[in-house]
Amino acid sequence: MDQRGTGAGGEIARVLFAVLLILFALGQGPIIQALFPLDVTPNLVLVLVTLWAGYHGLREGMVWAFAAGILLDLLLFAPLGAHALAFMAVVLAIDPVRHIAFGDNHAWALVAVFVAALLSDVVFLLVTNAAGHPLPLSTLWRFSIARALTDVLAAVVCMPFVLWMRRWGKHADFAAH
């Protein structure tokens, strides 16, 4: 279950995933806020990283979490490393339950996305406060649960694409052998 695609299909799936991450990171600010006019918007980058790490493992998840987090920090003018540390904490937290949560029953993956969103917010709040950009603790409780719910809705939409890229990479790898 922890097989990494080393053939052309696995590499193409990773390139497609990188393109999705970049597009979602670029749209995270103004585009997502226009689609969700409420104060709470989903973190599509976190959803993609969580799903990819859950279905592909710790090593690959940590690389994507770090890269996507740094990109998001630069685009959203957050303290450098805040999103990266938050995403990496999520990947570390889901790894022990990865085989259960990201198995055949995809409902558990949605639960993992909900918990990942809450954990990401906690770590992000701690890192930004430590970096000298204080955010009140009330921010966490006021928005985190609602945002975690929007992340679950986003995961419902994103999951078929992540699963398709995963299957597509594996089938192309078999064809290459």
C-alpha positions as CSV (number, residue, x, y, z in Angstrom):
1,M,0.0,0.0,0.0
2,D,3.0,2.3,0.4
3,Q,4.3,1.7,-3.1
4,R,5.7,4.7,-4.7
5,G,5.2,5.1,-8.4
6,T,8.6,5.2,-10.0
7,G,7.5,4.9,-13.6
8,A,6.3,7.5,-16.0
9,G,2.7,7.3,-14.7
10,G,3.8,8.0,-11.1
11,E,5.9,11.0,-12.3
12,I,3.1,12.4,-14.4
13,A,0.6,12.0,-11.5
14,R,3.1,14.0,-9.3
15,V,3.4,16.7,-11.9
16,L,-0.4,17.0,-12.2
17,F,-0.6,17.1,-8.4
18,A,2.1,19.9,-8.3
19,V,0.1,21.9,-10.9
20,L,-3.1,21.5,-8.8
21,L,-1.2,22.6,-5.7
22,I,0.2,25.7,-7.4
23,L,-3.2,26.6,-8.9
24,F,-5.0,26.1,-5.6
25,A,-2.3,28.1,-3.7
26,L,-2.5,31.0,-6.2
27,G,-6.3,31.0,-5.9
28,Q,-6.3,30.5,-2.1
29,G,-6.7,34.2,-1.4
30,P,-8.9,36.2,-3.7
31,I,-10.5,33.5,-5.9
32,I,-11.5,31.2,-3.0
33,Q,-12.8,34.2,-1.0
34,A,-14.9,35.2,-4.0
35,L,-16.4,31.7,-4.2
36,F,-17.0,31.6,-0.5
37,P,-18.2,35.1,0.5
38,L,-18.3,34.1,4.2
39,D,-15.5,34.8,6.6
40,V,-14.6,31.1,6.5
41,T,-13.0,29.6,3.4
42,P,-11.6,26.1,2.8
43,N,-7.8,25.7,2.7
44,L,-7.7,23.7,-0.5
45,V,-3.9,23.3,-0.3
46,L,-4.2,21.7,3.1
47,V,-6.9,19.4,1.8
48,L,-4.8,18.3,-1.2
49,V,-1.7,17.8,1.0
50,T,-3.6,15.8,3.5
51,L,-5.3,13.5,0.9
52,W,-2.0,13.0,-1.0
53,A,0.0,12.2,2.1
54,G,-2.7,9.9,3.4
55,Y,-2.7,7.9,0.2
56,H,1.0,8.1,-0.6
57,G,2.9,7.9,2.7
58,L,5.0,9.9,5.1
59,R,8.0,10.6,2.9
60,E,6.2,12.0,0.0
61,G,3.7,13.8,2.2
62,M,6.4,15.6,4.1
63,V,8.0,16.9,0.9
64,W,4.7,18.1,-0.5
65,A,3.7,19.6,2.9
66,F,6.9,21.6,3.1
67,A,6.9,22.8,-0.5
68,A,3.2,23.7,-0.4
69,G,3.5,25.4,3.0
70,I,6.4,27.6,1.9
71,L,4.5,28.5,-1.3
72,L,1.4,29.5,0.7
73,D,3.4,31.5,3.2
74,L,5.0,33.5,0.3
75,L,1.7,34.1,-1.5
76,L,-0.3,35.0,1.6
77,F,2.4,37.0,3.3
78,A,2.4,34.7,6.4
79,P,5.4,34.3,8.6
80,L,7.8,32.1,6.5
81,G,7.4,28.5,7.6
82,A,4.1,28.9,9.4
83,H,2.0,27.0,6.9
84,A,4.9,24.6,6.2
85,L,5.2,23.6,9.9
86,A,1.4,23.3,10.2
87,F,1.2,21.1,7.1
88,M,4.1,18.9,8.2
89,A,2.5,18.5,11.6
90,V,-0.6,17.3,9.9
91,V,1.3,14.7,7.8
92,L,3.1,13.5,10.9
93,A,-0.2,13.2,12.8
94,I,-2.0,11.2,10.1
95,D,0.8,8.8,9.4
96,P,0.1,6.4,12.3
97,V,-3.5,6.0,11.3
98,R,-2.9,6.3,7.5
99,H,-3.7,2.7,6.7
100,I,-7.0,2.9,8.5
101,A,-8.2,6.4,7.6
102,F,-7.1,6.2,4.0
103,G,-8.1,2.6,3.2
104,D,-11.2,1.4,1.3
105,N,-13.7,3.4,3.4
106,H,-13.1,7.0,2.2
107,A,-15.4,8.4,5.0
108,W,-12.5,8.0,7.4
109,A,-10.4,10.1,5.1
110,L,-12.9,12.9,5.5
111,V,-12.7,12.6,9.2
112,A,-8.9,12.8,8.9
113,V,-9.3,16.0,6.8
114,F,-11.5,17.5,9.6
115,V,-8.9,16.7,12.3
116,A,-6.1,17.8,10.0
117,A,-7.7,21.2,9.5
118,L,-8.1,21.7,13.3
119,L,-4.5,20.6,13.9
120,S,-3.2,22.8,11.2
121,D,-4.9,25.9,12.7
122,V,-3.5,25.2,16.1
123,V,0.0,24.8,14.8
124,F,-0.3,27.9,12.6
125,L,-1.6,29.9,15.5
126,L,1.3,28.8,17.7
127,V,3.9,29.5,15.0
128,T,2.6,32.9,14.1
129,N,2.4,33.9,17.8
130,A,6.0,32.7,18.3
131,A,7.1,34.7,15.2
132,G,5.7,37.9,16.8
133,H,2.5,38.1,14.8
134,P,0.0,37.5,17.6
135,L,-3.4,36.2,16.8
136,P,-5.9,35.9,19.6
137,L,-6.9,32.4,20.8
138,S,-10.5,33.3,20.1
139,T,-9.6,33.3,16.4
140,L,-9.0,29.6,16.7
141,W,-12.3,28.7,18.2
142,R,-14.3,31.1,16.2
143,F,-13.2,30.0,12.8
144,S,-11.5,26.7,13.0
145,I,-14.4,24.3,13.3
146,A,-16.3,26.1,10.5
147,R,-13.2,26.1,8.3
148,A,-12.6,22.4,9.1
149,L,-16.2,21.7,7.9
150,T,-15.5,23.6,4.6
151,D,-12.3,21.6,4.2
152,V,-14.3,18.4,4.5
153,L,-16.7,19.7,1.7
154,A,-13.6,20.6,-0.4
155,A,-12.2,17.1,0.3
156,V,-15.4,15.5,-1.1
157,V,-14.7,17.4,-4.3
158,C,-11.0,16.9,-4.4
159,M,-10.8,13.2,-3.4
160,P,-11.9,11.7,-6.7
161,F,-9.1,13.6,-8.5
162,V,-6.5,12.5,-6.0
163,L,-7.7,8.9,-6.2
164,W,-7.8,9.1,-10.0
165,M,-4.2,10.4,-10.1
166,R,-3.2,7.6,-7.7
167,R,-4.8,4.9,-9.7
168,W,-3.6,6.3,-13.0
169,G,0.0,6.4,-11.8
170,K,-0.2,2.8,-10.6
171,H,-1.8,1.5,-13.8
172,A,0.8,3.3,-15.9
173,D,3.6,1.8,-13.8
174,F,2.2,-1.7,-14.4
175,A,2.1,-1.1,-18.1
176,A,5.8,0.1,-18.1
177,H,6.9,-3.2,-16.5
